[in-house]
Amino acid sequence: MSLSVADPTSSIAPPVEVTPATAVVFEKRPRWGPELQRQFENEGVRVVECRSLADVAERTAGVRRGVILLDLAFKTAECLRFLGRRLNDGTALPVFVVGSNRLAGLEWSVRDLGATAFFAHSIPGHQMADLCRRQFCLRETVNTEIE
């Protein structure tokens, strides 16, 4: 008679790979890119600065925990088309849009195109970083529940 002992590790799920949180920034002049790098200095968050929306799309492909920050004053029409192309993509990263007083009238159009947040006025870097962190946590929870 032979006794078999079950392997206690056989029922343990493999560890979920945690991808680094990523903030992808599209702006004409470096403001948010360097500021977010400073804010996330000790947190392991990647901050990627892009000068074209094609670069934004390329750099966000495969990113599961991240945010996109768009400067609407830089190539306004292209930013709106970019948002429109992503509208029905359920896996698209959240987008924060930074505008200006001049562009404040576009807020609801931008939101209708799927932007998570719209800022017509400047906000402090620590607040933007906190908003990013909140999205990273939400995305982590959603991704874990899906798997």
Summary of the structure (lengths in Angstrom):
residues: 147
radius of gyration: 19.2
end to end distance: 41.0
largest distance: 83.6
contacts: 377
relative contact order: 0.17
helix: 39%
strand: 16%
